[in-house]
Amino acid sequence: MKKLFACIKFIAIIVPIWTWNQSFAGDEVTGDTVYFGAIRIESEIAEEYWFDALQQEYRNLIVNTENFEHFSRYLLHIPQSRGYHFPALALESINPGYTGDRWYLNPAIRLDWGEITRIDTIFFQGLVKTRVAVLDRAVRPMLGTVFTERQEAAIRHVLQRFSFLSVDGDNEIVQTREGRTGILVSLRERQDNEFIGVVGYVPETYNRSGYFTGELDLKFHNLSGTGRQLFLYWSKTNRYSQEFELGYKEPWLWKTDFYGVAEFQQVLRDTLVVIRKLGIGSGFYSNRFGSFEINLNRESAIPTPGGRELLGLSRSETKAVGVRHVFDRRDNIYNPARGLFLQTGIAAGHQVRDSLAAVTRLELTLESAGFIPLKNSWVIAIELNSRAKWLSGGEEPGFAEQYWFGGAGNLRGYPNDFFRGSRIAWGSLELRRLIGELSSYYIFFDQGYYQRFDDDKLFDDNPFSYGVGIRLASRMGIIGLDYGFGKGDSFSTAKIHIRLISRF
């Protein structure tokens, strides 16, 4: 990681003790061995109890080069973990003694902590497309801080938020010609654009022919090397519904540390209603707590003639303000072995309808996932998600405001958007076997819940599904296949979802 022993008087320590140990090769010493006895450590900064565990661990161990090197690394790690990266050891005395049938060395060692290491600047190597200024702004809050293990992990975490970068190896401490302390970070640029395609097949039944569903998701993570992001999404969940989304993210607004987002969404639901959403927002990143965002949204529900006639839908418009928090500590976003992901949101708004009636709407969202490593590359993956809407005056959200779920992203034993409700929840439990950085196979169980009111009548249920799946890395990208069983399914009616994730 760093050149830990650059300032260590290592030879002055090892040579006298090694020579002493070898001098007992005569017949008068049984076993030709010398042991550590009482080790005394002097330091102007550290408290004595900091060394208790180290002294106890090495007492009665054989004095040899390997043990002394381990001892030195252990001892030097104490100041290094606190930001003193150039400590030195000096052997004051060795104090040999003979007790029973053993020779002991009772060394007195002085630990000089040196100067504390503060981050004056951070250098990046390995960049080809990405502009250095993008990363300089990301790590700017760390300048002037003490370079500890926690701070090193924070630098790595900040850079991991850029999905097109990976940190290669450990960071190095360097000195500039001006005498400033710098941290050298080695980076590797990944392909910064991403394509996700999902194809699903719903087998035929006695009263319905089989059909395909599909999703296309394009993500541009690093436009012109600036860290700007553009998102395009299209899906056809069945023969009568489709969805389109367009999003943009600006990593920094002007000279501030705030980012900006804008998004547009249009949904055609069963040829009955068109829903359009327009939103803008701004937020900031916290290395410790994740990102926090405030957003403004405008949503319009425009019924088609069929929607007005069949369901009695009316046009409505909702203006809302919301906040969102995202916390991500997964070690690999595509195939995590450990970590936690959490996203929560709340929005409150005012809704106006054709009838001039107005109500207040409250919306809550939760997305979470946890990954627990087991032995031999086995991992338990747990997900829990929920969404809910409430209207003032005891009203219930209608058809145009309800959530739709089921399919490749949640209940994998059902077609896409098979269930709907004004309050929904779903979760999954997977037992995964990792077979590569991006590959795994697994068994899964999905559980869902929905509640809605249609014509003042309550509908609710707890659907579930189960099955097997696999993700394999290939030259084309990550190819995934889920084979899921819903209620009453046989092998011939189980649902198949095929996913391709490719970077370019």
The 8 nearest C-alpha neighbors of each residue, nearest first, counted from 0:
[[1, 169, 170, 171, 2, 168, 3, 172],
 [2, 0, 3, 171, 172, 170, 169, 84],
 [3, 1, 4, 5, 0, 171, 172, 6],
 [2, 4, 1, 5, 85, 84, 6, 0],
 [3, 5, 7, 6, 2, 9, 87, 85],
 [6, 4, 2, 3, 7, 85, 87, 8],
 [5, 7, 87, 4, 85, 86, 8, 3],
 [8, 6, 87, 4, 9, 88, 5, 86],
 [9, 7, 11, 10, 88, 89, 87, 6],
 [8, 10, 7, 12, 11, 13, 88, 4],
 [9, 11, 13, 12, 14, 8, 7, 15],
 [10, 12, 9, 8, 13, 14, 90, 15],
 [13, 11, 9, 10, 90, 14, 15, 8],
 [14, 12, 10, 16, 15, 17, 11, 9],
 [13, 15, 17, 16, 10, 12, 18, 11],
 [16, 14, 18, 17, 13, 19, 12, 11],
 [17, 15, 19, 18, 13, 14, 20, 12],
 [16, 18, 20, 14, 19, 15, 13, 21],
 [19, 17, 15, 21, 16, 20, 14, 22],
 [18, 20, 16, 22, 17, 21, 15, 23],
 [19, 21, 17, 18, 22, 33, 23, 16],
 [20, 22, 18, 23, 19, 24, 17, 31],
 [23, 21, 19, 20, 24, 18, 25, 31],
 [22, 24, 25, 21, 31, 20, 28, 19],
 [23, 25, 31, 22, 21, 26, 28, 20],
 [26, 24, 23, 27, 28, 31, 22, 29],
 [25, 27, 28, 24, 29, 23, 31, 30],
 [26, 28, 25, 29, 23, 24, 31, 30],
 [29, 27, 26, 31, 23, 25, 30, 24],
 [30, 28, 31, 27, 26, 100, 32, 101],
 [29, 31, 32, 28, 24, 33, 101, 23],
 [30, 32, 24, 23, 29, 28, 33, 25],
 [33, 31, 30, 20, 34, 61, 23, 102],
 [32, 34, 102, 103, 62, 20, 61, 101],
 [35, 33, 61, 103, 62, 59, 60, 104],
 [34, 36, 59, 104, 58, 103, 60, 62],
 [35, 37, 105, 103, 58, 104, 59, 38],
 [36, 38, 105, 39, 58, 35, 106, 54],
 [39, 37, 106, 105, 54, 36, 107, 40],
 [38, 40, 107, 108, 106, 37, 41, 105],
 [41, 39, 108, 109, 107, 38, 42, 110],
 [40, 42, 109, 110, 108, 39, 43, 107],
 [43, 41, 110, 44, 45, 109, 111, 40],
 [42, 44, 45, 41, 111, 110, 112, 46],
 [45, 43, 42, 46, 112, 111, 78, 110],
 [46, 44, 42, 43, 47, 49, 78, 48],
 [45, 47, 48, 49, 44, 42, 50, 43],
 [46, 48, 49, 50, 45, 51, 40, 41],
 [47, 49, 51, 50, 46, 52, 45, 53],
 [50, 48, 47, 46, 51, 45, 52, 77],
 [49, 51, 53, 48, 52, 47, 54, 40],
 [52, 50, 48, 54, 53, 49, 55, 47],
 [53, 51, 55, 54, 50, 56, 49, 48],
 [54, 52, 56, 50, 51, 55, 57, 74],
 [55, 53, 51, 52, 56, 57, 38, 50],
 [54, 56, 52, 58, 53, 57, 51, 50],
 [55, 57, 53, 54, 58, 52, 60, 59],
 [58, 56, 60, 54, 55, 59, 53, 35],
 [57, 59, 35, 36, 55, 60, 56, 54],
 [60, 58, 35, 34, 36, 57, 61, 103],
 [61, 59, 57, 34, 35, 58, 62, 66],
 [62, 60, 34, 33, 63, 35, 59, 32],
 [61, 63, 34, 33, 35, 60, 66, 67],
 [64, 62, 66, 65, 61, 67, 17, 20],
 [63, 65, 67, 66, 68, 13, 62, 17],
 [66, 64, 68, 67, 63, 69, 62, 70],
 [67, 65, 69, 68, 63, 64, 70, 62],
 [66, 68, 70, 64, 69, 65, 71, 63],
 [69, 67, 71, 65, 70, 66, 64, 72],
 [70, 68, 66, 72, 67, 71, 73, 65],
 [69, 71, 67, 73, 68, 72, 66, 74],
 [72, 70, 68, 74, 73, 69, 75, 67],
 [71, 73, 75, 69, 74, 70, 76, 68],
 [72, 74, 70, 76, 71, 75, 69, 77],
 [75, 73, 71, 76, 72, 77, 70, 53],
 [76, 74, 72, 77, 73, 78, 71, 79],
 [75, 77, 79, 73, 74, 78, 80, 72],
 [76, 78, 75, 80, 79, 74, 81, 73],
 [79, 77, 83, 81, 80, 76, 75, 112],
 [78, 80, 84, 83, 76, 82, 81, 77],
 [79, 81, 78, 77, 147, 82, 148, 76],
 [82, 80, 78, 79, 147, 83, 77, 148],
 [81, 83, 147, 146, 79, 116, 80, 115],
 [84, 82, 115, 79, 78, 116, 85, 81],
 [83, 85, 79, 82, 86, 116, 78, 115],
 [86, 84, 83, 113, 6, 87, 112, 114],
 [87, 85, 112, 113, 111, 84, 6, 83],
 [88, 86, 7, 111, 6, 110, 8, 112],
 [87, 89, 110, 7, 8, 109, 111, 90],
 [88, 90, 109, 108, 8, 91, 110, 87],
 [89, 91, 108, 12, 92, 107, 109, 88],
 [90, 92, 107, 108, 89, 109, 93, 106],
 [93, 91, 107, 106, 90, 94, 108, 105],
 [92, 94, 106, 105, 104, 95, 107, 91],
 [95, 93, 105, 104, 106, 92, 96, 107],
 [96, 94, 104, 103, 93, 105, 102, 97],
 [95, 97, 103, 102, 104, 98, 94, 105],
 [96, 98, 102, 101, 103, 99, 95, 100],
 [99, 97, 101, 100, 102, 96, 103, 36],
 [98, 100, 101, 97, 102, 96, 103, 29],
 [99, 101, 98, 102, 97, 29, 28, 30],
 [102, 100, 98, 99, 97, 103, 33, 34],
 [101, 103, 97, 33, 96, 34, 98, 104],
 [104, 102, 34, 96, 36, 35, 95, 33],
 [103, 105, 95, 35, 36, 94, 93, 106],
 [104, 106, 37, 36, 94, 38, 93, 95],
 [107, 105, 93, 38, 92, 104, 94, 108],
 [106, 108, 39, 92, 91, 40, 38, 90],
 [109, 107, 90, 40, 91, 89, 39, 106],
 [108, 110, 41, 89, 40, 88, 42, 90],
 [111, 109, 88, 42, 87, 41, 112, 108],
 [110, 112, 87, 86, 113, 88, 109, 42],
 [113, 111, 86, 83, 78, 110, 87, 114],
 [114, 112, 86, 111, 85, 83, 115, 87],
 [115, 113, 83, 116, 112, 85, 84, 86],
 [114, 116, 83, 82, 117, 113, 84, 145],
 [117, 115, 82, 83, 145, 146, 84, 114],
 [116, 118, 145, 144, 146, 143, 119, 115],
 [117, 119, 143, 142, 120, 144, 180, 181],
 [120, 118, 180, 142, 143, 181, 179, 117],
 [119, 121, 181, 118, 142, 182, 180, 122],
 [122, 120, 182, 181, 183, 123, 119, 118],
 [121, 123, 183, 182, 184, 120, 124, 181],
 [124, 122, 184, 183, 185, 121, 125, 186],
 [123, 125, 185, 126, 186, 184, 122, 183],
 [124, 126, 186, 187, 185, 127, 123, 188],
 [127, 125, 124, 129, 128, 188, 186, 187],
 [126, 128, 129, 125, 188, 130, 224, 187],
 [129, 127, 224, 126, 130, 223, 188, 221],
 [130, 128, 224, 126, 127, 131, 225, 133],
 [129, 131, 132, 224, 133, 225, 128, 134],
 [130, 132, 133, 134, 135, 129, 123, 126],
 [131, 133, 135, 130, 134, 136, 225, 129],
 [134, 132, 131, 135, 136, 130, 225, 137],
 [133, 135, 137, 136, 131, 132, 138, 130],
 [136, 134, 132, 137, 138, 133, 139, 131],
 [135, 137, 139, 134, 138, 133, 132, 256],
 [136, 138, 134, 135, 139, 133, 157, 140],
 [139, 137, 135, 136, 140, 141, 134, 154],
 [138, 140, 136, 141, 142, 137, 135, 134],
 [141, 139, 138, 142, 137, 136, 143, 144],
 [142, 140, 139, 138, 144, 143, 118, 150],
 [143, 141, 118, 144, 119, 139, 140, 120],
 [142, 144, 118, 119, 117, 141, 145, 140],
 [143, 145, 117, 142, 141, 118, 146, 150],
 [144, 146, 117, 82, 116, 147, 118, 143],
 [147, 145, 82, 117, 150, 116, 118, 144],
 [148, 146, 82, 150, 149, 81, 80, 145],
 [149, 147, 151, 150, 80, 152, 146, 81],
 [150, 148, 152, 147, 151, 153, 146, 80],
 [149, 151, 153, 147, 152, 148, 146, 154],
 [150, 152, 148, 154, 153, 149, 147, 155],
 [151, 153, 155, 149, 150, 154, 156, 148],
 [154, 152, 150, 156, 151, 155, 157, 149],
 [155, 153, 157, 151, 156, 152, 150, 158],
 [154, 156, 152, 158, 153, 157, 159, 151],
 [155, 157, 153, 159, 158, 154, 152, 160],
 [158, 156, 154, 159, 155, 160, 153, 286],
 [157, 159, 155, 160, 156, 161, 154, 164],
 [160, 158, 156, 161, 157, 155, 162, 165],
 [159, 161, 158, 157, 162, 156, 164, 163],
 [162, 160, 159, 163, 158, 164, 226, 157],
 [161, 163, 164, 160, 159, 220, 191, 165],
 [162, 164, 189, 191, 161, 188, 190, 220],
 [165, 163, 188, 162, 161, 189, 187, 186],
 [164, 166, 187, 186, 167, 188, 159, 163],
 [165, 167, 186, 185, 187, 168, 164, 155],
 [168, 166, 185, 186, 165, 187, 169, 184],
 [169, 167, 166, 170, 185, 0, 184, 186],
 [170, 168, 0, 171, 167, 184, 185, 1],
 [169, 171, 184, 183, 0, 182, 168, 172],
 [172, 170, 183, 1, 182, 173, 0, 169],
 [171, 173, 182, 181, 183, 1, 170, 180],
 [174, 172, 181, 180, 182, 171, 175, 183],
 [173, 175, 180, 179, 178, 181, 176, 172],
 [176, 174, 178, 179, 177, 180, 173, 181],
 [177, 175, 178, 174, 179, 180, 173, 181],
 [176, 178, 175, 179, 174, 180, 181, 119],
 [179, 177, 175, 176, 174, 180, 181, 173],
 [178, 180, 175, 177, 174, 119, 181, 176],
 [181, 179, 174, 119, 118, 173, 175, 178],
 [180, 182, 120, 173, 121, 119, 172, 174],
 [181, 183, 121, 172, 171, 122, 173, 184],
 [182, 184, 122, 171, 170, 123, 121, 172],
 [185, 183, 123, 170, 122, 182, 186, 124],
 [186, 184, 124, 167, 166, 123, 125, 183],
 [187, 185, 166, 125, 167, 165, 124, 184],
 [186, 188, 165, 125, 164, 166, 189, 167],
 [189, 187, 164, 163, 165, 126, 186, 190],
 [190, 188, 163, 164, 191, 187, 165, 162],
 [189, 191, 503, 502, 192, 163, 188, 193],
 [190, 192, 163, 220, 189, 221, 219, 503],
 [193, 191, 219, 503, 502, 218, 220, 190],
 [192, 194, 502, 218, 501, 217, 503, 219],
 [193, 195, 217, 501, 500, 216, 502, 218],
 [196, 194, 500, 216, 499, 215, 501, 217],
 [195, 197, 215, 499, 214, 498, 216, 194],
 [198, 196, 498, 214, 213, 497, 499, 199],
 [199, 197, 213, 497, 212, 496, 498, 214],
 [200, 198, 496, 212, 211, 495, 213, 497],
 [199, 201, 211, 495, 210, 202, 212, 494],
 [200, 202, 209, 210, 494, 211, 414, 203],
 [203, 201, 209, 492, 200, 204, 210, 494],
 [202, 204, 209, 208, 207, 201, 205, 210],
 [205, 203, 207, 206, 208, 202, 209, 492],
 [204, 206, 207, 203, 208, 209, 202, 492],
 [207, 205, 204, 208, 203, 209, 202, 210],
 [208, 206, 204, 203, 205, 209, 202, 210],
 [207, 209, 203, 204, 210, 206, 202, 205],
 [208, 203, 210, 202, 201, 207, 211, 204],
 [209, 211, 201, 200, 208, 212, 202, 203],
 [212, 210, 200, 199, 201, 213, 198, 209],
 [211, 213, 199, 236, 235, 198, 237, 200],
 [212, 214, 198, 235, 197, 234, 199, 236],
 [213, 215, 234, 197, 196, 233, 235, 216],
 [216, 214, 196, 233, 232, 195, 234, 217],
 [215, 217, 232, 195, 194, 231, 196, 233],
 [218, 216, 194, 231, 230, 193, 232, 195],
 [217, 219, 230, 193, 192, 229, 220, 231],
 [218, 220, 192, 229, 228, 221, 230, 193],
 [219, 221, 228, 191, 192, 218, 222, 226],
 [222, 220, 226, 224, 227, 228, 225, 191],
 [221, 223, 227, 224, 225, 226, 228, 220],
 [224, 222, 225, 221, 128, 129, 226, 227],
 [223, 225, 129, 221, 128, 222, 130, 226],
 [226, 224, 227, 223, 222, 221, 130, 133],
 [227, 225, 221, 224, 222, 250, 228, 220],
 [228, 226, 249, 222, 221, 225, 248, 250],
 [227, 229, 220, 248, 219, 247, 221, 222],
 [228, 230, 247, 219, 246, 218, 248, 220],
 [231, 229, 218, 246, 245, 217, 247, 219],
 [232, 230, 245, 217, 244, 216, 218, 246],
 [233, 231, 216, 244, 243, 215, 217, 245],
 [234, 232, 243, 215, 242, 214, 244, 216],
 [235, 233, 214, 242, 241, 213, 236, 215],
 [234, 236, 241, 213, 237, 212, 240, 214],
 [235, 237, 212, 415, 240, 241, 234, 416],
 [238, 236, 240, 239, 235, 212, 241, 415],
 [237, 239, 240, 236, 235, 210, 269, 212],
 [240, 238, 269, 237, 270, 268, 241, 267],
 [241, 239, 268, 269, 267, 237, 236, 235],
 [240, 242, 235, 267, 234, 236, 266, 268],
 [241, 243, 266, 234, 233, 265, 267, 235],
 [242, 244, 233, 265, 232, 264, 266, 234],
 [245, 243, 264, 232, 263, 231, 265, 233],
 [244, 246, 231, 263, 262, 230, 264, 232],
 [247, 245, 262, 230, 261, 229, 263, 231],
 [246, 248, 229, 261, 228, 260, 230, 262],
 [249, 247, 260, 228, 259, 227, 250, 229],
 [248, 250, 259, 227, 251, 258, 260, 252],
 [251, 249, 258, 227, 248, 226, 259, 252],
 [252, 250, 258, 257, 249, 256, 253, 255],
 [251, 253, 258, 255, 257, 254, 259, 249],
 [252, 254, 255, 251, 256, 257, 258, 249],
 [255, 253, 252, 256, 251, 257, 136, 258],
 [254, 256, 257, 253, 252, 251, 258, 283],
 [255, 257, 251, 283, 258, 254, 252, 136],
 [258, 256, 283, 282, 251, 255, 252, 281],
 [257, 259, 251, 250, 282, 281, 252, 249],
 [258, 260, 281, 249, 280, 248, 252, 282],
 [261, 259, 248, 280, 279, 247, 281, 249],
 [262, 260, 279, 247, 278, 246, 280, 248],
 [263, 261, 246, 278, 245, 277, 247, 279],
 [262, 264, 277, 245, 276, 244, 246, 278],
 [265, 263, 244, 276, 275, 243, 245, 277],
 [264, 266, 275, 243, 274, 242, 276, 244],
 [267, 265, 242, 274, 273, 241, 268, 243],
 [268, 266, 273, 240, 241, 272, 270, 242],
 [267, 269, 240, 270, 272, 271, 266, 273],
 [268, 270, 239, 240, 271, 267, 272, 238],
 [271, 269, 268, 239, 272, 267, 240, 303],
 [272, 270, 306, 303, 269, 305, 268, 302],
 [271, 273, 302, 303, 268, 301, 270, 267],
 [274, 272, 267, 301, 266, 300, 302, 268],
 [273, 275, 300, 266, 265, 299, 301, 272],
 [276, 274, 265, 299, 264, 298, 266, 300],
 [277, 275, 298, 264, 263, 297, 265, 299],
 [276, 278, 263, 297, 296, 262, 298, 264],
 [277, 279, 296, 262, 295, 261, 297, 263],
 [280, 278, 261, 295, 260, 294, 262, 296],
 [279, 281, 294, 260, 293, 259, 295, 261],
 [280, 282, 259, 258, 292, 293, 260, 257],
 [283, 281, 292, 257, 291, 258, 293, 259],
 [282, 284, 257, 290, 291, 258, 256, 292],
 [285, 283, 290, 289, 286, 291, 282, 257],
 [284, 286, 289, 288, 287, 290, 283, 291],
 [287, 285, 288, 289, 284, 153, 157, 156],
 [286, 288, 285, 289, 153, 284, 326, 290],
 [287, 289, 285, 286, 326, 290, 284, 325],
 [290, 288, 326, 285, 325, 284, 286, 287],
 [291, 289, 284, 325, 283, 324, 285, 326],
 [292, 290, 324, 282, 283, 323, 284, 325],
 [293, 291, 282, 323, 322, 281, 324, 294],
 [292, 294, 322, 280, 281, 321, 282, 323],
 [295, 293, 280, 321, 279, 320, 322, 281],
 [294, 296, 320, 279, 278, 319, 280, 321],
 [297, 295, 278, 319, 277, 318, 320, 298],
 [296, 298, 318, 277, 317, 276, 278, 319],
 [299, 297, 276, 317, 316, 275, 277, 318],
 [298, 300, 316, 275, 274, 315, 301, 317],
 [299, 301, 274, 315, 314, 273, 399, 302],
 [302, 300, 314, 273, 272, 274, 299, 303],
 [303, 301, 272, 306, 271, 312, 273, 307],
 [302, 304, 306, 271, 305, 272, 307, 301],
 [305, 303, 307, 306, 308, 302, 271, 309],
 [306, 304, 308, 303, 307, 271, 309, 270],
 [305, 307, 271, 303, 302, 309, 310, 304],
 [308, 306, 311, 312, 304, 305, 310, 309],
 [307, 309, 305, 306, 311, 310, 304, 312],
 [308, 310, 306, 305, 307, 311, 312, 271],
 [311, 309, 306, 312, 307, 308, 305, 398],
 [310, 312, 307, 308, 309, 306, 313, 302],
 [313, 311, 307, 310, 306, 302, 314, 308],
 [314, 312, 353, 302, 315, 311, 307, 352],
 [313, 315, 301, 353, 300, 352, 302, 312],
 [316, 314, 352, 300, 351, 299, 353, 313],
 [315, 317, 299, 351, 350, 298, 352, 300],
 [318, 316, 350, 298, 349, 297, 348, 319],
 [319, 317, 297, 348, 349, 296, 298, 350],
 [348, 320, 318, 296, 347, 295, 346, 349],
 [319, 321, 295, 346, 347, 294, 348, 296],
 [322, 320, 346, 294, 345, 293, 347, 295],
 [321, 323, 293, 292, 344, 345, 294, 346],
 [322, 324, 344, 292, 343, 291, 293, 345],
 [323, 325, 291, 343, 342, 290, 292, 344],
 [326, 324, 342, 290, 289, 341, 327, 343],
 [325, 327, 289, 341, 340, 342, 288, 290],
 [328, 326, 340, 329, 339, 341, 325, 289],
 [327, 329, 339, 338, 340, 330, 326, 337],
 [330, 328, 338, 339, 331, 327, 335, 332],
 [329, 331, 335, 338, 337, 328, 332, 336],
 [332, 330, 335, 334, 329, 333, 336, 337],
 [331, 333, 334, 335, 329, 330, 162, 327],
 [334, 332, 331, 335, 437, 436, 438, 477],
 [333, 335, 437, 331, 332, 336, 436, 438],
 [336, 334, 331, 337, 330, 332, 329, 333],
 [335, 337, 372, 370, 378, 334, 330, 371],
 [338, 336, 370, 371, 335, 372, 329, 330],
 [337, 339, 329, 328, 370, 369, 330, 340],
 [338, 340, 369, 328, 329, 368, 327, 370],
 [339, 341, 327, 368, 367, 326, 328, 369],
 [340, 342, 367, 326, 325, 366, 327, 368],
 [343, 341, 325, 366, 324, 365, 367, 326],
 [344, 342, 365, 324, 364, 323, 366, 341],
 [343, 345, 323, 364, 322, 363, 324, 365],
 [344, 346, 363, 321, 322, 362, 364, 323],
 [347, 345, 321, 362, 320, 361, 319, 322],
 [348, 346, 361, 319, 360, 320, 321, 362],
 [319, 347, 349, 360, 318, 359, 320, 317],
 [348, 350, 359, 318, 317, 358, 360, 319],
 [349, 351, 317, 358, 357, 316, 359, 348],
 [350, 352, 357, 316, 315, 356, 355, 317],
 [353, 351, 315, 355, 354, 356, 314, 316],
 [354, 352, 355, 314, 313, 315, 351, 356],
 [353, 355, 352, 356, 313, 351, 357, 314],
 [356, 354, 352, 353, 351, 357, 315, 350],
 [355, 357, 354, 352, 351, 358, 353, 350],
 [358, 356, 351, 350, 355, 352, 349, 359],
 [359, 357, 350, 391, 349, 390, 360, 351],
 [358, 360, 349, 391, 390, 348, 350, 361],
 [359, 361, 390, 348, 347, 389, 349, 358],
 [362, 360, 347, 389, 388, 346, 390, 348],
 [361, 363, 388, 346, 345, 387, 347, 389],
 [364, 362, 345, 387, 386, 344, 346, 388],
 [365, 363, 386, 344, 343, 385, 345, 387],
 [364, 366, 343, 385, 384, 342, 386, 367],
 [367, 365, 384, 342, 341, 383, 343, 385],
 [366, 368, 341, 383, 340, 382, 384, 342],
 [369, 367, 382, 340, 381, 339, 383, 341],
 [368, 370, 339, 381, 380, 338, 340, 382],
 [371, 369, 337, 380, 338, 379, 336, 339],
 [370, 372, 379, 337, 378, 380, 373, 369],
 [373, 371, 378, 336, 337, 377, 379, 370],
 [372, 374, 377, 378, 376, 371, 375, 379],
 [373, 375, 376, 377, 372, 378, 432, 371],
 [374, 376, 377, 373, 432, 433, 378, 372],
 [377, 375, 433, 374, 432, 378, 373, 372],
 [376, 378, 432, 373, 431, 375, 374, 372],
 [379, 377, 372, 431, 373, 371, 430, 336],
 [378, 380, 430, 371, 370, 429, 431, 372],
 [381, 379, 370, 429, 369, 428, 378, 430],
 [380, 382, 428, 369, 368, 427, 370, 429],
 [383, 381, 368, 426, 427, 367, 369, 428],
 [382, 384, 426, 367, 425, 366, 368, 427],
 [385, 383, 366, 365, 425, 424, 426, 367],
 [384, 386, 424, 365, 423, 364, 425, 366],
 [387, 385, 364, 423, 363, 422, 424, 365],
 [386, 388, 422, 363, 362, 421, 423, 364],
 [389, 387, 362, 361, 421, 422, 363, 390],
 [388, 390, 361, 360, 395, 362, 391, 396],
 [391, 389, 360, 394, 359, 395, 393, 358],
 [390, 392, 359, 393, 358, 394, 360, 389],
 [391, 393, 394, 390, 358, 359, 395, 389],
 [392, 394, 391, 390, 395, 389, 396, 358],
 [395, 393, 390, 392, 391, 396, 389, 358],
 [394, 396, 390, 397, 389, 452, 393, 421],
 [397, 395, 400, 421, 401, 390, 394, 389],
 [398, 396, 400, 399, 395, 401, 453, 452],
 [397, 399, 401, 400, 396, 312, 453, 310],
 [400, 398, 397, 401, 300, 272, 274, 396],
 [401, 399, 397, 398, 396, 402, 421, 300],
 [400, 402, 421, 420, 398, 399, 419, 397],
 [403, 401, 419, 420, 421, 404, 400, 423],
 [404, 402, 419, 416, 418, 401, 420, 417],
 [403, 405, 416, 418, 417, 419, 415, 402],
 [406, 404, 410, 416, 415, 417, 409, 413],
 [405, 407, 415, 411, 414, 410, 413, 408],
 [406, 408, 411, 409, 496, 415, 410, 405],
 [407, 409, 406, 410, 411, 405, 404, 415],
 [408, 410, 405, 411, 406, 407, 425, 445],
 [411, 409, 405, 406, 412, 445, 464, 413],
 [410, 412, 406, 407, 483, 413, 409, 464],
 [411, 413, 483, 485, 484, 464, 494, 410],
 [412, 414, 406, 411, 485, 405, 410, 494],
 [415, 413, 406, 417, 405, 201, 416, 494],
 [414, 416, 406, 405, 236, 417, 413, 407],
 [417, 415, 404, 405, 403, 418, 406, 414],
 [416, 418, 405, 415, 414, 404, 413, 419],
 [419, 417, 404, 416, 403, 405, 420, 449],
 [420, 418, 403, 402, 401, 404, 449, 417],
 [419, 421, 451, 450, 401, 449, 422, 402],
 [420, 422, 401, 451, 388, 387, 402, 396],
 [423, 421, 387, 420, 450, 449, 386, 388],
 [422, 424, 449, 386, 448, 385, 420, 387],
 [425, 423, 385, 448, 384, 447, 386, 449],
 [426, 424, 447, 384, 446, 383, 448, 385],
 [425, 427, 383, 382, 446, 445, 384, 447],
 [426, 428, 445, 382, 444, 381, 446, 429],
 [427, 429, 381, 444, 443, 380, 445, 382],
 [430, 428, 443, 380, 442, 379, 431, 441],
 [429, 431, 379, 441, 442, 378, 380, 443],
 [432, 430, 441, 378, 377, 440, 429, 379],
 [431, 433, 377, 439, 440, 376, 441, 434],
 [432, 434, 439, 376, 435, 438, 431, 377],
 [435, 433, 439, 438, 432, 436, 376, 440],
 [436, 434, 438, 437, 433, 439, 472, 471],
 [435, 437, 438, 334, 434, 433, 331, 472],
 [436, 438, 334, 435, 472, 333, 471, 439],
 [439, 437, 471, 435, 470, 434, 472, 436],
 [440, 438, 433, 434, 470, 432, 469, 431],
 [439, 441, 469, 432, 431, 468, 470, 433],
 [442, 440, 431, 468, 430, 467, 432, 469],
 [441, 443, 467, 430, 429, 466, 468, 431],
 [444, 442, 429, 465, 466, 428, 467, 441],
 [443, 445, 465, 428, 427, 464, 429, 446],
 [446, 444, 427, 464, 463, 410, 426, 465],
 [445, 447, 463, 426, 425, 427, 462, 464],
 [448, 446, 425, 462, 461, 424, 463, 426],
 [447, 449, 461, 424, 423, 460, 425, 462],
 [450, 448, 423, 420, 459, 422, 460, 424],
 [449, 451, 459, 420, 422, 458, 421, 423],
 [452, 450, 420, 421, 458, 457, 459, 453],
 [451, 453, 457, 456, 455, 458, 454, 395],
 [452, 454, 456, 455, 451, 457, 458, 397],
 [453, 455, 456, 452, 457, 397, 310, 395],
 [456, 454, 453, 452, 457, 395, 451, 394],
 [455, 457, 452, 453, 454, 458, 451, 459],
 [458, 456, 452, 451, 455, 459, 453, 450],
 [457, 459, 451, 450, 452, 456, 460, 453],
 [460, 458, 450, 449, 451, 457, 461, 448],
 [459, 461, 448, 449, 462, 450, 458, 447],
 [462, 460, 448, 447, 463, 449, 446, 459],
 [463, 461, 447, 460, 446, 448, 464, 486],
 [462, 464, 446, 445, 447, 485, 461, 410],
 [463, 465, 485, 412, 445, 484, 444, 410],
 [466, 464, 444, 484, 443, 483, 445, 412],
 [465, 467, 483, 443, 482, 442, 484, 444],
 [468, 466, 442, 482, 441, 443, 481, 483],
 [469, 467, 481, 441, 480, 440, 482, 442],
 [468, 470, 440, 480, 479, 439, 441, 471],
 [471, 469, 479, 438, 439, 478, 440, 477],
 [472, 470, 438, 478, 477, 479, 473, 469],
 [471, 473, 477, 438, 476, 437, 478, 470],
 [474, 472, 476, 475, 477, 471, 478, 501],
 [473, 475, 476, 472, 477, 501, 478, 471],
 [474, 476, 473, 501, 477, 478, 472, 499],
 [477, 475, 501, 473, 500, 474, 472, 478],
 [478, 476, 472, 500, 471, 499, 473, 501],
 [479, 477, 499, 471, 470, 498, 476, 472],
 [480, 478, 470, 498, 469, 497, 499, 471],
 [479, 481, 497, 468, 469, 496, 498, 482],
 [482, 480, 468, 496, 495, 467, 483, 497],
 [481, 483, 495, 467, 466, 494, 468, 480],
 [484, 482, 412, 466, 411, 494, 465, 493],
 [485, 483, 412, 493, 464, 465, 488, 466],
 [486, 484, 412, 464, 488, 413, 487, 463],
 [485, 487, 488, 484, 464, 463, 462, 412],
 [488, 486, 485, 489, 484, 492, 493, 464],
 [489, 487, 492, 485, 484, 493, 486, 490],
 [488, 490, 492, 491, 493, 487, 484, 485],
 [489, 491, 493, 492, 488, 484, 494, 483],
 [490, 492, 489, 493, 202, 488, 494, 203],
 [493, 491, 489, 488, 202, 490, 494, 203],
 [494, 492, 484, 490, 488, 483, 491, 489],
 [495, 493, 483, 412, 482, 201, 413, 200],
 [494, 496, 482, 200, 199, 481, 483, 497],
 [497, 495, 199, 481, 480, 198, 407, 498],
 [498, 496, 480, 198, 197, 479, 199, 481],
 [497, 499, 197, 479, 196, 478, 480, 198],
 [498, 500, 478, 196, 195, 477, 479, 501],
 [501, 499, 195, 477, 476, 194, 478, 196],
 [500, 502, 476, 194, 193, 475, 477, 499],
 [503, 501, 193, 192, 190, 194, 191, 476],
 [502, 192, 190, 193, 501, 191, 194, 189]]
